[in-house]
Amino acid sequence: MAIGCTPGLAPAVALFRSLGDPTRLAILRRMATGEARVVDLTNELGLAQSTVSKHLACLRDCGLVDYRVEGRQSFYALTRPELLDLLRSAEQVLAATGEAVALCPVYGTAGATS
């Protein structure tokens, strides 16, 4: 059976694709320290408001973040504490492999085009 036909992989593929975007990953890493407003994220990450909002919408659609309203402000936070474990595990894998994945000709920095 081909991998593309393996039942049950689609949700995991979607999760890792959502984590694979540098902006979304930066937002999630920031939210690991606590909730944040869009203005906090734009200032801390040096991104445009429209960029942050677009990526927050994607993360909300994936069920990874949500927000609460307080007055006229929205505070975004991680919805799943397990996501922190996943990010920590990824950091451990990178440390254990000497970040060799960065050398991957397809997905690593060597294969990245600017």
HELIX and SHEET records of a PDB file:
HELIX    1   1 ILE A    3  CYS A    5  5                                   3    
HELIX    2   2 LEU A    9  LEU A   19  1                                  11    
HELIX    3   3 PRO A   22  MET A   31  1                                  10    
HELIX    4   4 VAL A   38  LEU A   45  1                                   8    
HELIX    5   5 GLN A   49  ASP A   61  1                                  13    
HELIX    6   6 GLU A   82  ALA A   96  1                                  15    
HELIX    7   7 ALA A  100  LEU A  103  5                                   4    
SHEET    1   A 2 VAL A  65  GLU A  70  0                                        
SHEET    2   A 2 GLN A  73  LEU A  78 -1                                        
END                                                                             
